[in-house]
């Protein structure tokens, strides 16, 4: 699992989510190309046959912290 330059402002959230799921024993794929795009995080639960796909987004609201 790696964090790439594609994660610019989302890197903290990306690493946090990837670390939580990897630490819980799930298989985590990071920035792997799927179809026509690239998913930030794909979590594979092979035991129960489930998959979760996460996209981290950064939004800066002007005038707020």
PDB file of N, CA, C and O in Angstrom, chain B, residues numbered from 101:
ATOM      1  N   UNK B 101       0.847  -1.171   0.000  1.00  0.00           N
ATOM      2  CA  UNK B 101       0.000   0.000   0.000  1.00  0.00           C
ATOM      3  C   UNK B 101       0.896   1.239   0.000  1.00  0.00           C
ATOM      4  O   UNK B 101       1.813   1.358   0.812  1.00  0.00           O
ATOM      5  N   UNK B 102       0.614   2.151  -0.920  1.00  0.00           N
ATOM      6  CA  UNK B 102       1.388   3.384  -0.993  1.00  0.00           C
ATOM      7  C   UNK B 102       0.466   4.566  -1.210  1.00  0.00           C
ATOM      8  O   UNK B 102      -0.666   4.407  -1.666  1.00  0.00           O
ATOM      9  N   UNK B 103       0.945   5.730  -0.889  1.00  0.00           N
ATOM     10  CA  UNK B 103       0.238   6.978  -1.161  1.00  0.00           C
ATOM     11  C   UNK B 103       0.970   7.618  -2.334  1.00  0.00           C
ATOM     12  O   UNK B 103       2.197   7.713  -2.314  1.00  0.00           O
ATOM     13  N   UNK B 104       0.242   8.057  -3.351  1.00  0.00           N
ATOM     14  CA  UNK B 104       0.905   8.581  -4.533  1.00  0.00           C
ATOM     15  C   UNK B 104       0.744  10.089  -4.660  1.00  0.00           C
ATOM     16  O   UNK B 104       0.046  10.723  -3.869  1.00  0.00           O
ATOM     17  N   UNK B 105       1.394  10.644  -5.656  1.00  0.00           N
ATOM     18  CA  UNK B 105       1.289  12.079  -5.903  1.00  0.00           C
ATOM     19  C   UNK B 105      -0.102  12.465  -6.378  1.00  0.00           C
ATOM     20  O   UNK B 105      -0.414  13.655  -6.426  1.00  0.00           O
ATOM     21  N   UNK B 106      -0.947  11.506  -6.730  1.00  0.00           N
ATOM     22  CA  UNK B 106      -2.321  11.795  -7.138  1.00  0.00           C
ATOM     23  C   UNK B 106      -3.181  12.236  -5.954  1.00  0.00           C
ATOM     24  O   UNK B 106      -4.284  12.747  -6.149  1.00  0.00           O
ATOM     25  N   UNK B 107      -2.692  12.045  -4.736  1.00  0.00           N
ATOM     26  CA  UNK B 107      -3.478  12.308  -3.532  1.00  0.00           C
ATOM     27  C   UNK B 107      -3.309  13.703  -2.963  1.00  0.00           C
ATOM     28  O   UNK B 107      -3.842  13.982  -1.889  1.00  0.00           O
ATOM     29  N   UNK B 108      -2.619  14.555  -3.607  1.00  0.00           N
ATOM     30  CA  UNK B 108      -2.293  15.916  -3.202  1.00  0.00           C
ATOM     31  C   UNK B 108      -2.828  16.339  -1.831  1.00  0.00           C
ATOM     32  O   UNK B 108      -2.128  16.143  -0.837  1.00  0.00           O
ATOM     33  N   UNK B 109      -4.020  16.901  -1.731  1.00  0.00           N
ATOM     34  CA  UNK B 109      -4.538  17.414  -0.449  1.00  0.00           C
ATOM     35  C   UNK B 109      -5.228  16.349   0.389  1.00  0.00           C
ATOM     36  O   UNK B 109      -5.452  16.561   1.581  1.00  0.00           O
ATOM     37  N   UNK B 110      -5.568  15.218  -0.197  1.00  0.00           N
ATOM     38  CA  UNK B 110      -6.291  14.183   0.534  1.00  0.00           C
ATOM     39  C   UNK B 110      -5.363  13.203   1.231  1.00  0.00           C
ATOM     40  O   UNK B 110      -5.838  12.235   1.824  1.00  0.00           O
ATOM     41  N   UNK B 111      -4.061  13.422   1.180  1.00  0.00           N
ATOM     42  CA  UNK B 111      -3.112  12.421   1.652  1.00  0.00           C
ATOM     43  C   UNK B 111      -3.327  11.994   3.097  1.00  0.00           C
ATOM     44  O   UNK B 111      -3.172  10.812   3.403  1.00  0.00           O
ATOM     45  N   UNK B 112      -3.679  12.911   4.001  1.00  0.00           N
ATOM     46  CA  UNK B 112      -3.908  12.546   5.400  1.00  0.00           C
ATOM     47  C   UNK B 112      -5.088  11.589   5.511  1.00  0.00           C
ATOM     48  O   UNK B 112      -4.988  10.552   6.168  1.00  0.00           O
ATOM     49  N   UNK B 113      -6.197  11.929   4.876  1.00  0.00           N
ATOM     50  CA  UNK B 113      -7.405  11.112   4.961  1.00  0.00           C
ATOM     51  C   UNK B 113      -7.204   9.771   4.254  1.00  0.00           C
ATOM     52  O   UNK B 113      -7.684   8.734   4.713  1.00  0.00           O
ATOM     53  N   UNK B 114      -6.505   9.810   3.159  1.00  0.00           N
ATOM     54  CA  UNK B 114      -6.191   8.593   2.412  1.00  0.00           C
ATOM     55  C   UNK B 114      -5.385   7.640   3.296  1.00  0.00           C
ATOM     56  O   UNK B 114      -5.739   6.468   3.426  1.00  0.00           O
ATOM     57  N   UNK B 115      -4.320   8.128   3.895  1.00  0.00           N
ATOM     58  CA  UNK B 115      -3.467   7.299   4.747  1.00  0.00           C
ATOM     59  C   UNK B 115      -4.223   6.817   5.978  1.00  0.00           C
ATOM     60  O   UNK B 115      -4.048   5.674   6.399  1.00  0.00           O
ATOM     61  N   UNK B 116      -5.057   7.668   6.557  1.00  0.00           N
ATOM     62  CA  UNK B 116      -5.841   7.294   7.731  1.00  0.00           C
ATOM     63  C   UNK B 116      -6.779   6.126   7.416  1.00  0.00           C
ATOM     64  O   UNK B 116      -6.788   5.126   8.133  1.00  0.00           O
ATOM     65  N   UNK B 117      -7.567   6.254   6.345  1.00  0.00           N
ATOM     66  CA  UNK B 117      -8.498   5.188   5.979  1.00  0.00           C
ATOM     67  C   UNK B 117      -7.770   3.902   5.602  1.00  0.00           C
ATOM     68  O   UNK B 117      -8.159   2.817   6.033  1.00  0.00           O
ATOM     69  N   UNK B 118      -6.721   4.021   4.805  1.00  0.00           N
ATOM     70  CA  UNK B 118      -5.965   2.840   4.391  1.00  0.00           C
ATOM     71  C   UNK B 118      -5.359   2.136   5.602  1.00  0.00           C
ATOM     72  O   UNK B 118      -5.374   0.907   5.680  1.00  0.00           O
ATOM     73  N   UNK B 119      -4.829   2.906   6.541  1.00  0.00           N
ATOM     74  CA  UNK B 119      -4.231   2.329   7.743  1.00  0.00           C
ATOM     75  C   UNK B 119      -5.241   1.641   8.633  1.00  0.00           C
ATOM     76  O   UNK B 119      -4.965   0.572   9.177  1.00  0.00           O
ATOM     77  N   UNK B 120      -6.413   2.242   8.790  1.00  0.00           N
ATOM     78  CA  UNK B 120      -7.471   1.638   9.618  1.00  0.00           C
ATOM     79  C   UNK B 120      -7.866   0.273   9.048  1.00  0.00           C
ATOM     80  O   UNK B 120      -7.916  -0.715   9.781  1.00  0.00           O
ATOM     81  N   UNK B 121      -8.143   0.217   7.756  1.00  0.00           N
ATOM     82  CA  UNK B 121      -8.594  -1.039   7.150  1.00  0.00           C
ATOM     83  C   UNK B 121      -7.476  -2.077   7.068  1.00  0.00           C
ATOM     84  O   UNK B 121      -7.718  -3.260   7.308  1.00  0.00           O
ATOM     85  N   UNK B 122      -6.268  -1.656   6.738  1.00  0.00           N
ATOM     86  CA  UNK B 122      -5.149  -2.607   6.686  1.00  0.00           C
ATOM     87  C   UNK B 122      -4.871  -3.166   8.080  1.00  0.00           C
ATOM     88  O   UNK B 122      -4.592  -4.356   8.230  1.00  0.00           O
ATOM     89  N   UNK B 123      -4.945  -2.310   9.098  1.00  0.00           N
ATOM     90  CA  UNK B 123      -4.727  -2.751  10.472  1.00  0.00           C
ATOM     91  C   UNK B 123      -5.798  -3.707  10.962  1.00  0.00           C
ATOM     92  O   UNK B 123      -5.551  -4.514  11.859  1.00  0.00           O
ATOM     93  N   UNK B 124      -6.989  -3.620  10.376  1.00  0.00           N
ATOM     94  CA  UNK B 124      -8.088  -4.511  10.757  1.00  0.00           C
ATOM     95  C   UNK B 124      -8.018  -5.845  10.004  1.00  0.00           C
ATOM     96  O   UNK B 124      -8.859  -6.721  10.206  1.00  0.00           O
ATOM     97  N   UNK B 125      -7.011  -5.992   9.134  1.00  0.00           N
ATOM     98  CA  UNK B 125      -6.800  -7.261   8.455  1.00  0.00           C
ATOM     99  C   UNK B 125      -7.380  -7.370   7.056  1.00  0.00           C
ATOM    100  O   UNK B 125      -7.339  -8.443   6.452  1.00  0.00           O
ATOM    101  N   UNK B 126      -7.919  -6.276   6.530  1.00  0.00           N
ATOM    102  CA  UNK B 126      -8.461  -6.305   5.178  1.00  0.00           C
ATOM    103  C   UNK B 126      -7.348  -6.096   4.158  1.00  0.00           C
ATOM    104  O   UNK B 126      -6.300  -5.533   4.476  1.00  0.00           O
ATOM    105  N   UNK B 127      -7.581  -6.553   2.934  1.00  0.00           N
ATOM    106  CA  UNK B 127      -6.658  -6.289   1.835  1.00  0.00           C
ATOM    107  C   UNK B 127      -7.005  -4.908   1.293  1.00  0.00           C
ATOM    108  O   UNK B 127      -8.155  -4.648   0.940  1.00  0.00           O
ATOM    109  N   UNK B 128      -6.014  -4.024   1.226  1.00  0.00           N
ATOM    110  CA  UNK B 128      -6.236  -2.649   0.793  1.00  0.00           C
ATOM    111  C   UNK B 128      -5.433  -2.381  -0.476  1.00  0.00           C
ATOM    112  O   UNK B 128      -4.224  -2.607  -0.523  1.00  0.00           O
ATOM    113  N   UNK B 129      -6.129  -1.896  -1.502  1.00  0.00           N
ATOM    114  CA  UNK B 129      -5.465  -1.466  -2.730  1.00  0.00           C
ATOM    115  C   UNK B 129      -5.566   0.048  -2.783  1.00  0.00           C
ATOM    116  O   UNK B 129      -6.628   0.615  -2.529  1.00  0.00           O
ATOM    117  N   UNK B 130      -4.468   0.695  -3.112  1.00  0.00           N
ATOM    118  CA  UNK B 130      -4.414   2.150  -3.097  1.00  0.00           C
ATOM    119  C   UNK B 130      -4.012   2.685  -4.464  1.00  0.00           C
ATOM    120  O   UNK B 130      -2.976   2.305  -5.010  1.00  0.00           O
ATOM    121  N   UNK B 131      -4.845   3.576  -5.018  1.00  0.00           N
ATOM    122  CA  UNK B 131      -4.573   4.234  -6.301  1.00  0.00           C
ATOM    123  C   UNK B 131      -4.362   3.265  -7.455  1.00  0.00           C
ATOM    124  O   UNK B 131      -3.583   3.540  -8.367  1.00  0.00           O
ATOM    125  N   UNK B 132      -5.041   2.157  -7.417  1.00  0.00           N
ATOM    126  CA  UNK B 132      -4.936   1.182  -8.501  1.00  0.00           C
ATOM    127  C   UNK B 132      -5.939   1.549  -9.588  1.00  0.00           C
ATOM    128  O   UNK B 132      -7.081   1.902  -9.296  1.00  0.00           O
ATOM    129  N   UNK B 133      -5.507   1.465 -10.838  1.00  0.00           N
ATOM    130  CA  UNK B 133      -6.395   1.811 -11.949  1.00  0.00           C
ATOM    131  C   UNK B 133      -7.472   0.748 -12.110  1.00  0.00           C
ATOM    132  O   UNK B 133      -7.194  -0.452 -12.102  1.00  0.00           O
ATOM    133  N   UNK B 134      -8.717   1.219 -12.256  1.00  0.00           N
ATOM    134  CA  UNK B 134      -9.869   0.343 -12.467  1.00  0.00           C
ATOM    135  C   UNK B 134     -10.677   0.933 -13.613  1.00  0.00           C
ATOM    136  O   UNK B 134     -11.159   2.060 -13.508  1.00  0.00           O
ATOM    137  N   UNK B 135     -10.831   0.201 -14.690  1.00  0.00           N
ATOM    138  CA  UNK B 135     -11.619   0.699 -15.817  1.00  0.00           C
ATOM    139  C   UNK B 135     -11.003   1.952 -16.393  1.00  0.00           C
ATOM    140  O   UNK B 135      -9.870   1.931 -16.872  1.00  0.00           O
ATOM    141  N   UNK B 136     -11.751   3.055 -16.347  1.00  0.00           N
ATOM    142  CA  UNK B 136     -11.275   4.314 -16.916  1.00  0.00           C
ATOM    143  C   UNK B 136     -10.741   5.286 -15.875  1.00  0.00           C
ATOM    144  O   UNK B 136     -10.425   6.427 -16.209  1.00  0.00           O
ATOM    145  N   UNK B 137     -10.632   4.861 -14.624  1.00  0.00           N
ATOM    146  CA  UNK B 137     -10.188   5.788 -13.586  1.00  0.00           C
ATOM    147  C   UNK B 137      -9.304   5.127 -12.554  1.00  0.00           C
ATOM    148  O   UNK B 137      -8.809   4.017 -12.750  1.00  0.00           O
ATOM    149  N   UNK B 138      -9.118   5.826 -11.459  1.00  0.00           N
ATOM    150  CA  UNK B 138      -8.257   5.373 -10.379  1.00  0.00           C
ATOM    151  C   UNK B 138      -9.003   5.594  -9.065  1.00  0.00           C
ATOM    152  O   UNK B 138      -9.356   6.725  -8.731  1.00  0.00           O
ATOM    153  N   UNK B 139      -9.241   4.527  -8.327  1.00  0.00           N
ATOM    154  CA  UNK B 139      -9.904   4.626  -7.025  1.00  0.00           C
ATOM    155  C   UNK B 139      -8.865   4.956  -5.963  1.00  0.00           C
ATOM    156  O   UNK B 139      -7.756   4.423  -5.995  1.00  0.00           O
ATOM    157  N   UNK B 140      -9.216   5.835  -5.018  1.00  0.00           N
ATOM    158  CA  UNK B 140      -8.276   6.144  -3.943  1.00  0.00           C
ATOM    159  C   UNK B 140      -7.982   4.900  -3.114  1.00  0.00           C
ATOM    160  O   UNK B 140      -6.824   4.517  -2.952  1.00  0.00           O
ATOM    161  N   UNK B 141      -9.024   4.273  -2.592  1.00  0.00           N
ATOM    162  CA  UNK B 141      -8.837   3.100  -1.744  1.00  0.00           C
ATOM    163  C   UNK B 141      -9.895   2.059  -2.092  1.00  0.00           C
ATOM    164  O   UNK B 141     -11.082   2.375  -2.179  1.00  0.00           O
ATOM    165  N   UNK B 142      -9.461   0.823  -2.289  1.00  0.00           N
ATOM    166  CA  UNK B 142     -10.371  -0.304  -2.458  1.00  0.00           C
ATOM    167  C   UNK B 142     -10.065  -1.271  -1.320  1.00  0.00           C
ATOM    168  O   UNK B 142      -8.924  -1.700  -1.149  1.00  0.00           O
ATOM    169  N   UNK B 143     -11.090  -1.611  -0.546  1.00  0.00           N
ATOM    170  CA  UNK B 143     -10.945  -2.530   0.589  1.00  0.00           C
ATOM    171  C   UNK B 143     -11.622  -3.839   0.211  1.00  0.00           C
ATOM    172  O   UNK B 143     -12.807  -3.859  -0.122  1.00  0.00           O
ATOM    173  N   UNK B 144     -10.870  -4.927   0.265  1.00  0.00           N
ATOM    174  CA  UNK B 144     -11.382  -6.246  -0.097  1.00  0.00           C
ATOM    175  C   UNK B 144     -11.592  -7.082   1.154  1.00  0.00           C
ATOM    176  O   UNK B 144     -10.679  -7.259   1.960  1.00  0.00           O
ATOM    177  N   UNK B 145     -12.802  -7.590   1.303  1.00  0.00           N
ATOM    178  CA  UNK B 145     -13.142  -8.497   2.404  1.00  0.00           C
ATOM    179  C   UNK B 145     -13.352  -9.870   1.793  1.00  0.00           C
ATOM    180  O   UNK B 145     -14.479 -10.250   1.478  1.00  0.00           O
ATOM    181  N   UNK B 146     -12.272 -10.609   1.626  1.00  0.00           N
ATOM    182  CA  UNK B 146     -12.357 -11.906   0.955  1.00  0.00           C
ATOM    183  C   UNK B 146     -13.114 -12.934   1.791  1.00  0.00           C
ATOM    184  O   UNK B 146     -13.681 -13.877   1.238  1.00  0.00           O
ATOM    185  N   UNK B 147     -13.132 -12.772   3.079  1.00  0.00           N
ATOM    186  CA  UNK B 147     -13.836 -13.715   3.954  1.00  0.00           C
ATOM    187  C   UNK B 147     -15.344 -13.696   3.685  1.00  0.00           C
ATOM    188  O   UNK B 147     -15.984 -14.747   3.658  1.00  0.00           O
ATOM    189  N   UNK B 148     -15.910 -12.498   3.485  1.00  0.00           N
ATOM    190  CA  UNK B 148     -17.355 -12.357   3.271  1.00  0.00           C
ATOM    191  C   UNK B 148     -17.714 -11.998   1.827  1.00  0.00           C
ATOM    192  O   UNK B 148     -18.889 -11.806   1.514  1.00  0.00           O
ATOM    193  N   UNK B 149     -16.710 -11.904   0.945  1.00  0.00           N
ATOM    194  CA  UNK B 149     -16.959 -11.616  -0.461  1.00  0.00           C
ATOM    195  C   UNK B 149     -17.491 -10.212  -0.714  1.00  0.00           C
ATOM    196  O   UNK B 149     -18.344 -10.016  -1.579  1.00  0.00           O
ATOM    197  N   UNK B 150     -16.990  -9.233   0.038  1.00  0.00           N
ATOM    198  CA  UNK B 150     -17.447  -7.847  -0.120  1.00  0.00           C
ATOM    199  C   UNK B 150     -16.284  -6.944  -0.515  1.00  0.00           C
ATOM    200  O   UNK B 150     -15.118  -7.237  -0.250  1.00  0.00           O
ATOM    201  N   UNK B 151     -16.643  -5.835  -1.159  1.00  0.00           N
ATOM    202  CA  UNK B 151     -15.666  -4.826  -1.577  1.00  0.00           C
ATOM    203  C   UNK B 151     -16.229  -3.457  -1.243  1.00  0.00           C
ATOM    204  O   UNK B 151     -17.425  -3.222  -1.417  1.00  0.00           O
ATOM    205  N   UNK B 152     -15.380  -2.544  -0.762  1.00  0.00           N
ATOM    206  CA  UNK B 152     -15.770  -1.150  -0.523  1.00  0.00           C
ATOM    207  C   UNK B 152     -14.786  -0.258  -1.274  1.00  0.00           C
ATOM    208  O   UNK B 152     -13.576  -0.482  -1.227  1.00  0.00           O
ATOM    209  N   UNK B 153     -15.305   0.751  -1.964  1.00  0.00           N
ATOM    210  CA  UNK B 153     -14.481   1.679  -2.733  1.00  0.00           C
ATOM    211  C   UNK B 153     -14.620   3.065  -2.106  1.00  0.00           C
ATOM    212  O   UNK B 153     -15.734   3.543  -1.890  1.00  0.00           O
ATOM    213  N   UNK B 154     -13.491   3.707  -1.815  1.00  0.00           N
ATOM    214  CA  UNK B 154     -13.484   5.022  -1.181  1.00  0.00           C
ATOM    215  C   UNK B 154     -12.789   6.046  -2.071  1.00  0.00           C
ATOM    216  O   UNK B 154     -11.744   5.766  -2.659  1.00  0.00           O
ATOM    217  N   UNK B 155     -13.370   7.209  -2.159  1.00  0.00           N
ATOM    218  CA  UNK B 155     -12.777   8.356  -2.836  1.00  0.00           C
ATOM    219  C   UNK B 155     -12.646   9.472  -1.795  1.00  0.00           C
ATOM    220  O   UNK B 155     -13.652   9.933  -1.257  1.00  0.00           O
ATOM    221  N   UNK B 156     -11.440   9.899  -1.513  1.00  0.00           N
ATOM    222  CA  UNK B 156     -11.213  10.992  -0.556  1.00  0.00           C
ATOM    223  C   UNK B 156     -11.187  12.309  -1.325  1.00  0.00           C
ATOM    224  O   UNK B 156     -10.520  12.424  -2.353  1.00  0.00           O
ATOM    225  N   UNK B 157     -11.910  13.289  -0.823  1.00  0.00           N
ATOM    226  CA  UNK B 157     -11.961  14.603  -1.466  1.00  0.00           C
ATOM    227  C   UNK B 157     -11.639  15.684  -0.452  1.00  0.00           C
ATOM    228  O   UNK B 157     -12.023  15.593   0.714  1.00  0.00           O
ATOM    229  N   UNK B 158     -10.939  16.697  -0.901  1.00  0.00           N
ATOM    230  CA  UNK B 158     -10.587  17.834  -0.076  1.00  0.00           C
ATOM    231  C   UNK B 158     -11.384  19.036  -0.547  1.00  0.00           C
ATOM    232  O   UNK B 158     -11.432  19.325  -1.743  1.00  0.00           O
ATOM    233  N   UNK B 159     -12.009  19.738   0.386  1.00  0.00           N
ATOM    234  CA  UNK B 159     -12.779  20.928   0.042  1.00  0.00           C
ATOM    235  C   UNK B 159     -12.364  22.043   0.995  1.00  0.00           C
ATOM    236  O   UNK B 159     -12.424  21.887   2.215  1.00  0.00           O
ATOM    237  N   UNK B 160     -11.954  23.141   0.438  1.00  0.00           N
ATOM    238  CA  UNK B 160     -11.577  24.294   1.247  1.00  0.00           C
ATOM    239  C   UNK B 160     -12.707  25.313   1.122  1.00  0.00           C
ATOM    240  O   UNK B 160     -12.990  25.812   0.033  1.00  0.00           O
ATOM    241  N   UNK B 161     -13.339  25.610   2.239  1.00  0.00           N
ATOM    242  CA  UNK B 161     -14.413  26.583   2.260  1.00  0.00           C
ATOM    243  C   UNK B 161     -13.823  27.916   2.683  1.00  0.00           C
ATOM    244  O   UNK B 161     -13.280  28.036   3.781  1.00  0.00           O
ATOM    245  N   UNK B 162     -13.926  28.902   1.832  1.00  0.00           N
ATOM    246  CA  UNK B 162     -13.343  30.208   2.119  1.00  0.00           C
ATOM    247  C   UNK B 162     -13.996  30.848   3.332  1.00  0.00           C
ATOM    248  O   UNK B 162     -15.216  30.814   3.488  1.00  0.00           O
ATOM    249  N   UNK B 163     -13.171  31.429   4.183  1.00  0.00           N
ATOM    250  CA  UNK B 163     -13.667  32.101   5.376  1.00  0.00           C
ATOM    251  C   UNK B 163     -13.837  31.185   6.575  1.00  0.00           C
ATOM    252  O   UNK B 163     -14.214  31.643   7.654  1.00  0.00           O
ATOM    253  N   UNK B 164     -13.564  29.898   6.403  1.00  0.00           N
ATOM    254  CA  UNK B 164     -13.699  28.947   7.496  1.00  0.00           C
ATOM    255  C   UNK B 164     -12.379  28.195   7.657  1.00  0.00           C
ATOM    256  O   UNK B 164     -11.579  28.113   6.725  1.00  0.00           O
ATOM    257  N   UNK B 165     -12.169  27.652   8.843  1.00  0.00           N
ATOM    258  CA  UNK B 165     -10.966  26.855   9.091  1.00  0.00           C
ATOM    259  C   UNK B 165     -11.118  25.468   8.566  1.00  0.00           C
ATOM    260  O   UNK B 165     -10.200  24.657   8.688  1.00  0.00           O
TER     261      UNK B 165
END
